[in-house]
Amino acid sequence: MKFQEVKTIQKRLEIMEELSRKFLTRAAGKHEEGQFPYENIKDLKEAGYTSLTIPKRNGGEGLSLYEFIRLQEKMAEGDGSTALSIGWHMGIMKSLGEKNSWKESIYKNLCEKVKNGALMNNCATEPQTGSPTRGGKPVTSAVRDGHNWVLNGRKTFTTMAPVLDYFNVSATIADNGQIGNFLIPRTAEGVEIEETWDSIAMRGTGSHDLILKNARVKEEALVEIFEPGQKGAAGWLLHIPACYLGIAQAAQTYAIDFAKKYSPNSINGAIIDLPNVQQKIGEMELELMRARHFLYSVAKQWDEADELARSIMQPELGAVKFAVTNAAISVVDLAMRVVGARSLSEKNPLQRYYRDVRAGLHNPPMDDMTIQVLAKHAIE
């Protein structure tokens, strides 16, 4: 069944639940071998998921932020790498539809490509600049050559690189020093992917380097001019904490199932009946409940807000990412304490959850930046 065939969040969650269970059966082998989850992405395309956030005016479902994060969270229970990867594509398409910062004809054409299975992602991080959220100016250059642009540079952390059809690349325009985003198709000359991704966390995201060597694109490839680090509130980035919340839920589920079955001969019954084990399970439940309420309420606030109200939501959005991601790390840690040394086995999913969930600390916005924003918000 396709997501477009049902209209309620509950029915869509049921479809995602089925997909998530399928992803879970594939996750261990893919992660340990460092393979990209091609089958998962194919399943999501065939289910119509990858076009859900296209606005209704462009023939999409116009998925709300609340619905989006709920589905992403459920997907991450099965495979965090798949959820984080597709989350960028989904969120960016949603954001572009909300901001209307691109020429409508260009965005409309991209929407048509996406409805036919195309995938895209932003490519902004560079070895010399670090995270683009800190305001570094891109070293990647764009030079005008008649009615074309010629780009040169290297982008790191190009998530989902093995299957991307479009790269939205930030670059410094040589003749005026402005910073622009250039929509570059994979088929453009001078576009290469260097397989550099060797992270121990989120191994399946395929976040390789994008290499541009005299990459030539048409004049209209310049889709946006912007100031580094000044993109404002971005509700779509809540897909990040939603992903780590899903991983944390998977960890709790595994720990409870283990505790129900594990029965050492030193006790009568299973360890699920021990007060110290129930204490940890209760602590996990509290963290998950608190994180979920915070995430869902801010997402709903975004959905109900107008453009002006959304523009001042950066403190809340950053706080959600900070709180939920750190809560997820705590939940996975507690789950490992319940399971004990077995959680460190390569065959145990908890060691994968432990590695994956810590990647959230390095997704934007970073914790130190969030605290600074909250401090300024409180002072003002």
Stockholm file with secondary structure:
# STOCKHOLM 1.0

chainA/1-380         MKFQEVKTIQKRLEIMEELSRKFLTRAAGKHEEGQFPYENIKDLKEAGYTSLTIPKRNGGEGLSLYEFIRLQEKMAEGDGSTALSIGWHMGIMKSLGEKNSWKESIYKNLCEKVKNGALMNNCATEPQTGSPTRGGKPVTSAVRDGHNWVLNGRKTFTTMAPVLDYFNVSATIADNGQIGNFLIPRTAEGVEIEETWDSIAMRGTGSHDLILKNARVKEEALVEIFEPGQKGAAGWLLHIPACYLGIAQAAQTYAIDFAKKYSPNSINGAIIDLPNVQQKIGEMELELMRARHFLYSVAKQWDEADELARSIMQPELGAVKFAVTNAAISVVDLAMRVVGARSLSEKNPLQRYYRDVRAGLHNPPMDDMTIQVLAKHAIE
#=GR chainA/1-380 SS CCGGGCCSHHHHHHHHHHHHHHHHHHHHHHHHHTCCCHHHHHHHHHTTGGGTTSCGGGTSCCCCHHHHHHHHHHHHHHCHHHHHHHHHHHHHHHHHHHHCCSCHHHHHHHHHHHHTTCCEEEECCBTTTBCGGGTCCCCCEEEEETTEEEEEEEEEEETTTTTCSEEEEEEEETTTCCEEEEEEETTSTTEEEECCCCCSSSGGGCCEEEEEEEEEEEGGGEEEEECTTCCCCCGGGGHHHHHHHHHHHHHHHHHHHHHHHCCCTTSSSCGGGSHHHHHHHHHHHHHHHHHHHHHHHHHHHHHHCCHHHHHTCHHHHHHHHHHHHHHHHHHHHHHHHHHGGGGGSTTSHHHHHHHHHHGGGGSSSCHHHHHHHHHHHHHC
#=GC SS_cons         CCGGGCCSHHHHHHHHHHHHHHHHHHHHHHHHHTCCCHHHHHHHHHTTGGGTTSCGGGTSCCCCHHHHHHHHHHHHHHCHHHHHHHHHHHHHHHHHHHHCCSCHHHHHHHHHHHHTTCCEEEECCBTTTBCGGGTCCCCCEEEEETTEEEEEEEEEEETTTTTCSEEEEEEEETTTCCEEEEEEETTSTTEEEECCCCCSSSGGGCCEEEEEEEEEEEGGGEEEEECTTCCCCCGGGGHHHHHHHHHHHHHHHHHHHHHHHCCCTTSSSCGGGSHHHHHHHHHHHHHHHHHHHHHHHHHHHHHHCCHHHHHTCHHHHHHHHHHHHHHHHHHHHHHHHHHGGGGGSTTSHHHHHHHHHHGGGGSSSCHHHHHHHHHHHHHC
//
